[in-house]
Amino acid sequence: MTSSPDTVTSPGRSEGTQNRNPRATWGLVVGASLISTGLAAYEIVPASVTPVIRDSLGIDATAAGLLVGTMFGTAVVASLPTGALLDRMNTRTAMVLAVFLLCIAGGWGWVAGQSGNYRQLILSRILGGIAYVAVWNAGIDIVSRSVGPDRRATAVGVFTASGPVGFALGQGGGPLVASHFGWPAIFIVFVGIALLGLLIFWPTSRGLGHSSGDAPTLSEFGAVLRNREVWLVGGLGFAGYALYLFVNSWGGPYLTQELGLSVTVSGALVAVFPAIGIFARTSSGLLSDRVFAGRRRPIVLGSFVVATPLVLSFTWLQSIPVLVAILLVTGFAVQLTLGLSFTYVRELVTEQVAATAVAFQTSVGLAGAFVAPIIGGRLVDTGGFEVAFLVAGGVAIGGIVLAWMAPESAPTRG
């Protein structure tokens, strides 16, 4: 008999986890992280050469922005169905199929770019969005099951650091690839990273394709969506991703338009905000597992407590060194939540629906990422940067409230 997902139960280990070679376990983490890194780079890379793409295809800024935004939108819609499917299939096989989809999407995008077909390019990005969300959800699921509860947040934190690593590779490598091979090549070059990751992941993930227990019933799946605690942690993800994308999108324009810095300098300064996530996301699990004895709530609460005054004060300060320091500290604080929330949410449900809970977290979080730049732009147009950052600070305050209300996860409960 399986317990209801409404019951807070510590997910059991997958078959074979207890006897796994530590080298194989970390090989799995590295392989899955490389796959995700390749997809994250593919996701963001059009943003690095937007002017070139606009000139080549003759499109406006909104149309060019959709080349990135389409993947976020697709992930929001596809995440929950993907998670439900992952709870019913072999997660290891799902990773292989997702990389295969990425290969198709990358090749399709390259051909569409060469021919100047914008519509086909968007369709290829939709396919890439499905591959991205499948790898993200499946990767968190299988990495979580590859280790015991005492190291789970650490392992997942390392995996989620693949996001900022991929963003950095895409932003920095895209212009170089475009200058040497033409801008359509940006859609295929990072597929190689995912393929390398698959070569490492496949032999090290044997025995971890299926979670322990039966596939979830429709009633168990529905119970995840009715679980108040899952919604609270989902809200934390929404607030965290909204802040992350808001600052990524509008921090640079603020430095350019209000402080008179060049676009190049502003971009370089704001780049510290996502880049610090490499350390934040890996350390979030380590802090939770080692310093707070497996408790997740103190980390996410502290994340928003630190970020709130910094976001609210951003437009009141004129010193560039101080603003860079604020970007570093805020980026670190916000991404502590982004790294930990996926471990947090899966520990609030049973193993049978863990992938569904992670997919829910992905969908809600990326919804915040999708709407924040759009609403932020509207606020900048109508009220200026001060109003926009004030509203962002309000979102951070909301994160404090949600974190205060959130429960402790299963490993710390008696």
ChimeraX attribute file (.defattr): number of C-alpha atoms within 10 A of each C-alpha:
attribute: neighborCount
match mode: 1-to-1
recipient: residues
	/A:1	5
	/A:2	13
	/A:3	13
	/A:4	19
	/A:5	25
	/A:6	19
	/A:7	14
	/A:8	20
	/A:9	19
	/A:10	18
	/A:11	23
	/A:12	17
	/A:13	18
	/A:14	21
	/A:15	17
	/A:16	14
	/A:17	17
	/A:18	11
	/A:19	7
	/A:20	16
	/A:21	12
	/A:22	12
	/A:23	10
	/A:24	17
	/A:25	20
	/A:26	19
	/A:27	19
	/A:28	26
	/A:29	26
	/A:30	22
	/A:31	27
	/A:32	31
	/A:33	31
	/A:34	27
	/A:35	33
	/A:36	31
	/A:37	30
	/A:38	30
	/A:39	31
	/A:40	24
	/A:41	30
	/A:42	32
	/A:43	26
	/A:44	20
	/A:45	26
	/A:46	25
	/A:47	19
	/A:48	19
	/A:49	20
	/A:50	19
	/A:51	14
	/A:52	16
	/A:53	22
	/A:54	15
	/A:55	10
	/A:56	13
	/A:57	15
	/A:58	13
	/A:59	13
	/A:60	13
	/A:61	12
	/A:62	9
	/A:63	15
	/A:64	21
	/A:65	14
	/A:66	16
	/A:67	24
	/A:68	20
	/A:69	23
	/A:70	21
	/A:71	26
	/A:72	26
	/A:73	19
	/A:74	22
	/A:75	28
	/A:76	25
	/A:77	17
	/A:78	21
	/A:79	27
	/A:80	24
	/A:81	14
	/A:82	23
	/A:83	26
	/A:84	23
	/A:85	17
	/A:86	27
	/A:87	25
	/A:88	18
	/A:89	14
	/A:90	16
	/A:91	25
	/A:92	22
	/A:93	14
	/A:94	21
	/A:95	27
	/A:96	19
	/A:97	15
	/A:98	24
	/A:99	25
	/A:100	16
	/A:101	20
	/A:102	29
	/A:103	21
	/A:104	18
	/A:105	26
	/A:106	26
	/A:107	19
	/A:108	23
	/A:109	27
	/A:110	22
	/A:111	19
	/A:112	19
	/A:113	22
	/A:114	15
	/A:115	13
	/A:116	16
	/A:117	13
	/A:118	18
	/A:119	10
	/A:120	16
	/A:121	23
	/A:122	21
	/A:123	17
	/A:124	26
	/A:125	28
	/A:126	22
	/A:127	21
	/A:128	30
	/A:129	30
	/A:130	23
	/A:131	30
	/A:132	31
	/A:133	28
	/A:134	29
	/A:135	26
	/A:136	28
	/A:137	28
	/A:138	28
	/A:139	27
	/A:140	26
	/A:141	31
	/A:142	25
	/A:143	25
	/A:144	26
	/A:145	27
	/A:146	27
	/A:147	22
	/A:148	16
	/A:149	20
	/A:150	16
	/A:151	18
	/A:152	23
	/A:153	33
	/A:154	25
	/A:155	25
	/A:156	30
	/A:157	29
	/A:158	25
	/A:159	29
	/A:160	27
	/A:161	25
	/A:162	27
	/A:163	26
	/A:164	22
	/A:165	22
	/A:166	27
	/A:167	24
	/A:168	22
	/A:169	18
	/A:170	29
	/A:171	19
	/A:172	14
	/A:173	17
	/A:174	25
	/A:175	21
	/A:176	16
	/A:177	18
	/A:178	17
	/A:179	12
	/A:180	9
	/A:181	11
	/A:182	15
	/A:183	22
	/A:184	24
	/A:185	21
	/A:186	27
	/A:187	29
	/A:188	20
	/A:189	20
	/A:190	27
	/A:191	25
	/A:192	14
	/A:193	19
	/A:194	27
	/A:195	20
	/A:196	15
	/A:197	24
	/A:198	22
	/A:199	15
	/A:200	19
	/A:201	26
	/A:202	17
	/A:203	13
	/A:204	21
	/A:205	23
	/A:206	13
	/A:207	15
	/A:208	21
	/A:209	21
	/A:210	22
	/A:211	27
	/A:212	16
	/A:213	14
	/A:214	14
	/A:215	20
	/A:216	21
	/A:217	15
	/A:218	9
	/A:219	10
	/A:220	21
	/A:221	20
	/A:222	15
	/A:223	17
	/A:224	24
	/A:225	16
	/A:226	13
	/A:227	17
	/A:228	14
	/A:229	21
	/A:230	25
	/A:231	20
	/A:232	20
	/A:233	29
	/A:234	25
	/A:235	21
	/A:236	31
	/A:237	31
	/A:238	27
	/A:239	31
	/A:240	30
	/A:241	25
	/A:242	27
	/A:243	28
	/A:244	22
	/A:245	21
	/A:246	24
	/A:247	24
	/A:248	21
	/A:249	17
	/A:250	20
	/A:251	23
	/A:252	22
	/A:253	20
	/A:254	20
	/A:255	22
	/A:256	17
	/A:257	13
	/A:258	12
	/A:259	13
	/A:260	11
	/A:261	16
	/A:262	14
	/A:263	14
	/A:264	10
	/A:265	13
	/A:266	19
	/A:267	17
	/A:268	12
	/A:269	20
	/A:270	23
	/A:271	21
	/A:272	19
	/A:273	25
	/A:274	25
	/A:275	20
	/A:276	21
	/A:277	27
	/A:278	22
	/A:279	16
	/A:280	28
	/A:281	30
	/A:282	24
	/A:283	22
	/A:284	29
	/A:285	31
	/A:286	24
	/A:287	20
	/A:288	23
	/A:289	19
	/A:290	14
	/A:291	10
	/A:292	15
	/A:293	13
	/A:294	22
	/A:295	22
	/A:296	30
	/A:297	23
	/A:298	14
	/A:299	21
	/A:300	31
	/A:301	22
	/A:302	17
	/A:303	26
	/A:304	29
	/A:305	19
	/A:306	17
	/A:307	25
	/A:308	24
	/A:309	15
	/A:310	19
	/A:311	23
	/A:312	20
	/A:313	15
	/A:314	20
	/A:315	19
	/A:316	10
	/A:317	10
	/A:318	12
	/A:319	9
	/A:320	13
	/A:321	10
	/A:322	12
	/A:323	21
	/A:324	16
	/A:325	15
	/A:326	20
	/A:327	26
	/A:328	20
	/A:329	18
	/A:330	26
	/A:331	26
	/A:332	27
	/A:333	27
	/A:334	31
	/A:335	31
	/A:336	28
	/A:337	30
	/A:338	28
	/A:339	29
	/A:340	29
	/A:341	30
	/A:342	29
	/A:343	27
	/A:344	28
	/A:345	27
	/A:346	30
	/A:347	25
	/A:348	27
	/A:349	30
	/A:350	26
	/A:351	29
	/A:352	27
	/A:353	29
	/A:354	31
	/A:355	31
	/A:356	32
	/A:357	35
	/A:358	29
	/A:359	32
	/A:360	28
	/A:361	30
	/A:362	27
	/A:363	27
	/A:364	26
	/A:365	24
	/A:366	27
	/A:367	21
	/A:368	25
	/A:369	25
	/A:370	24
	/A:371	19
	/A:372	25
	/A:373	21
	/A:374	14
	/A:375	15
	/A:376	24
	/A:377	18
	/A:378	13
	/A:379	18
	/A:380	17
	/A:381	12
	/A:382	11
	/A:383	11
	/A:384	14
	/A:385	22
	/A:386	17
	/A:387	17
	/A:388	23
	/A:389	24
	/A:390	18
	/A:391	17
	/A:392	22
	/A:393	22
	/A:394	16
	/A:395	21
	/A:396	28
	/A:397	19
	/A:398	17
	/A:399	28
	/A:400	23
	/A:401	16
	/A:402	21
	/A:403	24
	/A:404	15
	/A:405	14
	/A:406	21
	/A:407	19
	/A:408	18
	/A:409	22
	/A:410	23
	/A:411	19
	/A:412	12
	/A:413	11
	/A:414	4
